[in-house]
Amino acid sequence: MLFAMELFFSLEDELPADAGFSLWGGAHLTALALAAALIAGLCLGFRRASESGRRALRRGVGWAVLALELLRAGNLILRGAFSVYYLPLHLCGLAVFFTLGDALKPSALIGNFLYSTCMPGAAFALLFPDWTAYPVWGYHSVVAFAVHALIVAYPLMLVAGGALRREVRLLPRCFALLLVLAAAVYGFDRLVGANYMFLLAPAPGSPLEWFAGFLGNPGYLLGYLPMLAAVWAALYLPGKR
């Protein structure tokens, strides 16, 4: 279905059934290509920037992700649809605040947490978006692609520019931080019936759904462990410190 301007600000329950985009279809691949171009541009720009330029760029990205999150929430509030089910409690929603915090006050732990955990999570979300019911060029879809692309870009540009060291010794602390966040979010999910961080049910079309096929629910949560181990090996073994 061609994008219609009247659908731009529409929410999921206001859209016709054929308004969305297909996973790995042409529209999705185009959005991924644009996200990749943004990420590459930020990495190259940060690598070439002066020290003051780097400070401005990392703070710019930090404030940009927060602004985009507020814009998403703003449309929901204006349309009277905001609820506990739209809070920024997915890993990428939480990454918005970690990104801004690190941009304002750099931390080796938070930087490595963003690189090791939030960045792969955001890349996963770009590859397997759970907002396919929206038109790919609709408001919420564009904001979602932009936020996730910036969350991927932020730690990558720091590593590319040498402003963030990949420190293997910090991974246990990153894992502990992830467990604390997951425990708090799981409790909230159980309380209100939400599915933040996909702790109560796997995201449709994702590898977690494959794990659920033979491990069941909540057994599929064990699938996070080999996925995380594989990602950390890829991110940290080359040139490890």
N, C-alpha and C positions, 0 to 999 in steps of 0.2 A: 504493500500500500504506500503510495506516495505521501510524503510528509505534508500535512495540512496545518497551516498556521494556527487555526483555531484549536488544535490539539497541543500547542506548544507548552502551555502551563498546566495541562490536564493531569490529574492524578490517575493512578492505575484503575480504580473502579469507575472512572468516568470515560475510559477509552474503549473504542470498539475492539473486538477480539483480534482483528488483523492489523492493529495499529503498531505493534511491536516489531522487533527485528529478530532474526534467527541466529542462534549460536553458530559462529564461524561462517555466516553468510557474508555477502559482499559488503553490506553496511557495517557489520561488526569488524571485518578486516580493514575497512577504510578507517574506522575510528581507532583501531589498534595502530595503524600506520601513522596517524596523526599524533597519537600518544607517544609512539616511539620517537618521532621527530622532535617533539617537545622535550622529552627526556634527554635525547642526544644533544640538543641545542643547549640545554641548561648545563650538562656536564662539560661541554666544550667551552661555554661561556665562563663557567666557574674556573676551569683549568687555566684559562688565559687572563683572568681578571687580576687586578692588583689586590692587595690586602684589604683596602677599604671597599673595593668593588665586591670582593668575596663576602665581606660582612653584610653589605647591602643586599646581595643576591640571596644569601641564606635567610636573612630576615624577611626579604620580599616573598620568598617561597613560604616561609612560616606563616606570615600574615595572610597570604593568598589562600592557603588551605583552610584557615579559619574563616575567612570571608566567604569562601564557597560553601562551607558547611552552614554558615548563617543564612546564606541566600537560599539554600535548600530548605532549611527550617522555616525561613520567612514565607516562602510560597505556601508551605503547609499550614502555617498559622493564618495567613490571609484567607485561605480557602476553608478554614475551620476544620482542618483534618489532622492537626498535630496531636499526637498521643504518645503514650509510653512505648508504642511500637515503632516510633521514629526517632528515638534517642540515639546519639552517637556512641553506641555501646558495642558495635562490631569492632574487631581489631583495628580496622582502618579508621573508624570513627575515633577511637582512642588515640590512634597514631596522629590525628590532627593536632591534639594537644601536646603530645610528645615532640612533634616536629617544631611547633612554635616554641616550646620550652627550650629545646636544644638550640634553636636559632637565636634565642635571646641570651641563653647562658649555656654554652657548649659543655657537654659532659661525655666522657669516654664511654660510660655505661649506657647512657641513653642513645648515643650515636650508634653503638654496636647493637643495641636492641632494635633500633629503627632499621639498621642494615640487615641484621640476621633474621628478624621476625616480622616486623611491619612491612618492610619492602617486599619480601616474598609473598606475604599475604595480599598486598595490594596488586602485585603482578598476577597472582592467582585470580583475584577478583576481575581484573581486566580480561583475562583469558576465559573465565567462566562467570560472566556477570549475572547477578540475580535481578537485574532491572530490565530484562529483555521484553517485558510487557509494554514498556514505554517506546515511543518512536525514537530511533537512534539519534535524531537531531532535535528531540524535544528537550525541554528545560531540565528535567530531572536526569535524563540520560547524559546530556552534555556535562552537567555539573558532576555527575558520578565519574565519568571518564576523566575529567580534568582533575578532580581531587585524587583519584587513585594514581594517575600519572605523576602528579606532583609528589605524592608519598613515595613512589618508586624513585623519582628523580633526586629527591633531597639527599638521602644517604649515598646514592651512587655518585653524585657530583662531588660530595665531600671526599669520598675514596679516590675518585679520579683526580682531584686536585691535591691529594695528600693531606687534607685537613682532618681526615679520620683514619686512624690506624685500625686495621682488622685484628683484634686481640682475642685469640682463642681462650685465654685465661678468663675472659669475661663471660664466656658462653654459659657456664653454670649459673651465674647471676642473672643473665638474660632469661634463662629457662625458669628460674625461680620467680622472676618478675612476671613472666607469662602465666605461670601457675596461679599466682596470687590474683591476677586480673581475671583468669578463667574461672576461678572459684567464686569470686564476687559476682561475675556476670552469670554464672550458672545458677547461683542462688536467686538472682533477680529474674532470670528466665523462668525458673520454677514458680516463683511468686506470682508473676503476672501472665505467664503463658506465652512469653515471647521466645524467639530463637536466635538471640544475639550470639555471635561467634559460632553459629551452627552447632551449639552444644546439645540441643534436644533433637535435632533432625539434620541430616546432611543436605547441603545445597543441591537442588536438582541439576543433573547433568555434570556434576563435579566428580573428581576421583573419590571423594568421601562416600558418594552414593554407591560406587563400586565396592568399597569396603563394607558398606552396610549390607550388600547382597550376600555376603558369606559370614560376616561377623555380627550382623544384626544391630539392634539399637538397645543399649548404648555402646555395644562392642565396636562400632565403626570409629569411635573416638580414638581407639588404639591406632587407627590409620594415620593419625597426626604424627605419631612417633617416627615411623620410617620415612614419611614425607619430610619431616623436619630434619632428620639425620642426613638425608640425601641432599637437602638444600644447604645445610651447614657445611657439609663436605665440599660441595661445589663452590661455596662462597669463601671458605676459609682455608682449605688445603693449599690452593695455589698461592704461593708467597706467604705462607702462614707465619705468624709471629707468636 
